[in-house]
Amino acid sequence: MTFYHPTVHFSIKGKVLVIVGSSLKTNSPRQPVVSVANVAQLAADLLIASLSLHRVGIFDPRSLVPVVGAREDDLPGVTTPLELFGRDDVNIAVIQQRSPALKSSKQEFVDSLLEFIRTSGASAVLFIGGVDMSNRTDLQMLTPTCQIVPPGTPDLASGPLAALTALPIPVYTSPVSQFLNTDAERTAIPFIPGGGLSRRILSSLSDTWQIPTACLLQYVMEGDNRADAQLMAAVVSKVLQIEVPNWKQPSSWGHGLFGTPHDQTLYG
């Protein structure tokens, strides 16, 4: 079955793909989550709204938790788990993920996503995700944002991600291992608690991968993460050298981010 289904004519060729990293978590009050605190998903919302990106395609949701909802600003149709947003005159496209991958289908989803990216003609790929704030050393408390450049990716210095090499964004390292037996961890990508599939995706890149690729991570805790999302979106715009004159929150945040308020008369 085809993984990607365009809804309008749109070409990714030459554009930078910004992709939300995904996970399967069950301990958050805001279900489902895509990575810790949903910070990447919220940052993608800000980029889509502020750059006036339109939905241009949807992806096969078979590997994701089923979810459906109303579209932003009462547009016709429904929102699906994985969608592509873009505009012909904007040099980025955003893959927004609204539900996590099924536990039994994680690698199938990663393989399908990477094959789509490989054949899309994208000039670069930037993954974004959250990482548990409690997983920090004292030195890592100096900045909320860090980066991973997977080994084997083409040199970033002369491509769309060149700014990442000049910005003061430290390389992510994990002070803890995923397993008690460290010999079980032989991947070059460090453990990312709360980062979802970010590590699996980066570790699955083949030796022949030809697209400049990087990952931005932000230390966050669960709560009202709108400010965290604003920071992450601003960092993405700096890395991609995109000027956003006015950041705009999606209208759905006004009523859908935390649900409807409780009836206070219930509490006397």
C-alpha positions as CSV (number, residue, x, y, z in Angstrom):
1,M,0.0,0.0,0.0
2,T,1.3,3.5,-0.9
3,F,2.7,5.3,2.2
4,Y,2.1,8.8,1.0
5,H,-1.1,10.2,-0.6
6,P,-0.9,13.8,-1.9
7,T,-4.1,15.9,-1.5
8,V,-2.9,18.7,-3.8
9,H,-0.1,19.1,-6.3
10,F,3.1,19.8,-4.3
11,S,6.8,19.0,-4.7
12,I,9.2,18.6,-1.8
13,K,12.2,18.7,-4.1
14,G,14.8,21.1,-2.8
15,K,12.9,21.9,0.4
16,V,14.0,21.1,4.0
17,L,11.8,18.5,5.7
18,V,11.1,19.2,9.4
19,I,9.8,16.0,11.0
20,V,8.4,15.5,14.5
21,G,10.0,12.6,16.3
22,S,7.5,10.0,17.7
23,S,7.1,7.7,20.7
24,L,4.6,5.6,22.6
25,K,4.1,6.8,26.1
26,T,1.4,6.0,28.6
27,N,2.1,8.2,31.6
28,S,1.1,11.6,30.3
29,P,-2.1,13.4,31.3
30,R,-2.3,14.6,27.7
31,Q,-2.8,11.5,25.5
32,P,-1.4,10.5,23.1
33,V,2.0,12.0,23.1
34,V,4.6,12.0,20.4
35,S,7.6,12.8,22.5
36,V,7.9,14.0,26.1
37,A,5.6,17.0,26.7
38,N,4.6,17.0,23.0
39,V,7.1,19.9,22.6
40,A,8.0,18.9,19.0
41,Q,4.4,18.5,18.0
42,L,3.5,21.9,19.5
43,A,6.6,23.5,17.8
44,A,5.4,22.1,14.5
45,D,2.0,23.6,15.1
46,L,3.6,27.0,15.5
47,L,5.6,26.7,12.3
48,I,2.6,25.6,10.4
49,A,0.4,28.4,11.7
50,S,3.0,31.1,11.5
51,L,4.2,30.3,8.0
52,S,0.6,29.7,6.8
53,L,1.5,26.2,5.6
54,H,-1.3,24.1,4.1
55,R,-2.0,20.4,4.3
56,V,-0.7,19.0,1.0
57,G,-0.7,15.3,1.8
58,I,-1.5,12.5,4.2
59,F,0.4,9.3,5.1
60,D,-0.8,5.7,5.6
61,P,-1.7,5.6,9.3
62,R,-1.6,1.8,9.7
63,S,1.5,1.9,11.9
64,L,0.1,4.6,14.2
65,V,-2.5,4.7,17.0
66,P,-5.8,5.4,15.2
67,V,-7.0,9.0,15.8
68,V,-9.2,11.4,13.9
69,G,-10.4,14.9,14.6
70,A,-11.6,18.2,13.2
71,R,-9.2,20.2,11.1
72,E,-7.8,23.6,12.1
73,D,-10.0,26.6,11.5
74,D,-13.0,24.4,10.5
75,L,-11.5,23.4,7.2
76,P,-13.4,20.6,5.4
77,G,-12.3,17.0,6.0
78,V,-10.6,15.5,9.1
79,T,-7.2,15.5,10.7
80,T,-5.3,12.2,10.4
81,P,-2.4,10.8,12.4
82,L,0.4,11.9,10.0
83,E,0.2,14.8,7.6
84,L,2.5,16.8,5.4
85,F,2.2,20.6,5.4
86,G,3.9,23.0,2.9
87,R,3.7,25.9,0.5
88,D,5.2,26.4,-2.9
89,D,6.9,29.7,-1.9
90,V,8.3,28.5,1.5
91,N,11.5,26.5,1.6
92,I,10.4,24.1,4.3
93,A,7.8,21.3,4.6
94,V,6.6,19.9,7.9
95,I,5.6,16.4,8.7
96,Q,3.2,16.7,11.6
97,Q,2.5,13.6,13.7
98,R,-0.5,13.6,15.9
99,S,-0.4,10.0,17.3
100,P,2.4,7.7,18.3
101,A,3.6,4.6,16.5
102,L,2.1,1.3,17.6
103,K,4.6,-0.7,19.6
104,S,4.5,-3.7,17.2
105,S,5.0,-1.5,14.1
106,K,7.8,0.9,15.1
107,Q,10.4,-0.4,12.7
108,E,7.9,-0.8,9.9
109,F,6.9,2.8,10.3
110,V,10.6,4.0,10.5
111,D,11.5,2.1,7.4
112,S,8.5,3.6,5.5
113,L,9.3,7.1,6.7
114,L,12.9,6.9,5.7
115,E,12.1,5.5,2.3
116,F,9.7,8.4,1.7
117,I,12.4,10.9,2.7
118,R,15.0,9.2,0.5
119,T,12.9,9.4,-2.6
120,S,11.3,12.8,-1.8
121,G,14.0,15.0,-3.3
122,A,14.3,16.9,0.0
123,S,17.5,19.0,0.3
124,A,17.9,18.2,4.1
125,V,16.0,16.7,7.0
126,L,15.7,18.1,10.5
127,F,14.1,15.9,13.2
128,I,12.8,17.6,16.3
129,G,11.9,16.0,19.7
130,G,11.8,16.3,23.4
131,V,14.0,14.7,26.0
132,D,13.3,14.2,29.7
133,M,14.6,17.2,31.7
134,S,15.6,15.0,34.6
135,N,18.2,13.4,32.3
136,R,20.7,16.2,32.5
137,T,24.2,16.7,33.9
138,D,25.1,20.0,35.6
139,L,26.8,21.2,32.4
140,Q,23.7,20.4,30.3
141,M,21.6,22.8,32.5
142,L,23.2,25.8,30.7
143,T,21.1,25.3,27.6
144,P,17.7,23.8,27.0
145,T,18.4,22.8,23.4
146,C,21.0,20.3,22.0
147,Q,21.7,18.6,18.7
148,I,22.6,15.2,17.2
149,V,24.2,14.8,13.8
150,P,24.2,11.1,12.9
151,P,27.4,9.6,11.7
152,G,27.7,9.2,8.0
153,T,25.4,12.1,7.1
154,P,26.7,14.4,4.4
155,D,28.6,17.4,5.6
156,L,26.2,20.1,6.9
157,A,28.6,23.0,6.3
158,S,27.6,23.8,2.8
159,G,23.9,22.8,2.8
160,P,20.6,24.1,4.2
161,L,21.6,23.0,7.8
162,A,24.9,25.0,7.7
163,A,23.7,27.4,10.4
164,L,23.6,24.5,12.8
165,T,27.4,24.2,12.7
166,A,27.8,27.9,13.7
167,L,25.0,28.2,16.4
168,P,26.0,27.6,20.1
169,I,23.9,24.4,20.3
170,P,25.8,21.6,22.2
171,V,25.9,18.0,21.0
172,Y,23.6,15.8,23.0
173,T,25.0,13.1,25.2
174,S,23.2,11.0,27.7
175,P,24.5,10.5,31.2
176,V,22.6,7.2,31.5
177,S,22.4,4.1,29.5
178,Q,19.3,2.4,28.3
179,F,20.4,-1.0,29.5
180,L,22.1,-2.1,32.6
181,N,24.5,-4.0,30.4
182,T,26.2,-1.3,28.4
183,D,27.6,-3.9,25.9
184,A,24.0,-4.1,24.7
185,E,24.2,-0.5,23.4
186,R,26.3,-0.5,20.2
187,T,24.6,2.3,18.4
188,A,26.4,5.6,17.9
189,I,23.2,7.5,18.8
190,P,22.9,8.0,22.6
191,F,19.9,7.0,24.7
192,I,17.1,9.7,24.5
193,P,14.7,9.3,27.4
194,G,11.3,10.6,26.3
195,G,12.6,11.1,22.8
196,G,10.5,8.4,21.3
197,L,11.6,7.1,17.9
198,S,14.2,9.8,17.3
199,R,17.0,7.4,18.3
200,R,15.6,4.5,16.3
201,I,15.2,6.7,13.2
202,L,18.7,8.2,13.4
203,S,20.1,4.7,14.1
204,S,18.3,3.3,11.1
205,L,20.0,5.6,8.5
206,S,21.9,3.5,6.0
207,D,25.6,3.9,5.2
208,T,24.6,5.2,1.8
209,W,22.3,7.9,3.1
210,Q,22.8,11.0,1.0
211,I,20.6,13.7,2.6
212,P,22.0,16.1,5.2
213,T,20.3,15.1,8.4
214,A,20.3,16.4,12.0
215,C,18.1,16.3,15.1
216,L,17.2,19.0,17.6
217,L,16.2,18.0,21.1
218,Q,14.9,20.1,23.9
219,Y,14.9,19.3,27.6
220,V,11.3,19.6,28.9
221,M,8.9,18.5,31.6
222,E,5.2,17.7,31.3
223,G,2.9,20.7,31.9
224,D,2.0,23.9,29.9
225,N,4.7,23.6,27.2
226,R,3.6,26.4,25.0
227,A,6.7,28.5,25.9
228,D,8.9,25.5,25.4
229,A,7.4,25.0,21.9
230,Q,7.9,28.7,21.1
231,L,11.6,28.3,22.0
232,M,12.0,25.2,19.9
233,A,10.2,26.7,16.9
234,A,12.5,29.8,17.2
235,V,15.6,27.6,17.2
236,V,14.3,25.7,14.2
237,S,13.8,29.0,12.3
238,K,17.4,30.1,13.3
239,V,18.8,26.8,12.1
240,L,16.9,27.0,8.8
241,Q,17.5,30.7,8.5
242,I,13.8,31.4,8.1
243,E,12.4,34.8,9.1
244,V,9.1,34.6,11.0
245,P,7.9,38.1,11.5
246,N,5.0,37.2,13.7
247,W,4.6,33.9,15.6
248,K,1.0,32.7,15.6
249,Q,-0.6,30.1,17.8
250,P,-3.1,27.8,16.1
251,S,-6.7,28.6,16.9
252,S,-7.2,25.0,18.2
253,W,-4.8,25.8,21.1
254,G,-7.5,28.0,22.6
255,H,-9.9,25.1,23.2
256,G,-8.1,21.8,22.4
257,L,-4.7,22.0,24.1
258,F,-6.0,21.1,27.6
259,G,-9.6,20.4,26.9
260,T,-12.6,22.3,28.2
261,P,-12.4,23.9,31.7
262,H,-14.0,22.0,34.6
263,D,-17.3,23.2,35.9
264,Q,-16.1,25.0,39.1
265,T,-19.5,24.4,40.8
266,L,-18.5,20.8,41.1
267,Y,-16.0,21.9,43.8
268,G,-18.4,24.0,45.9
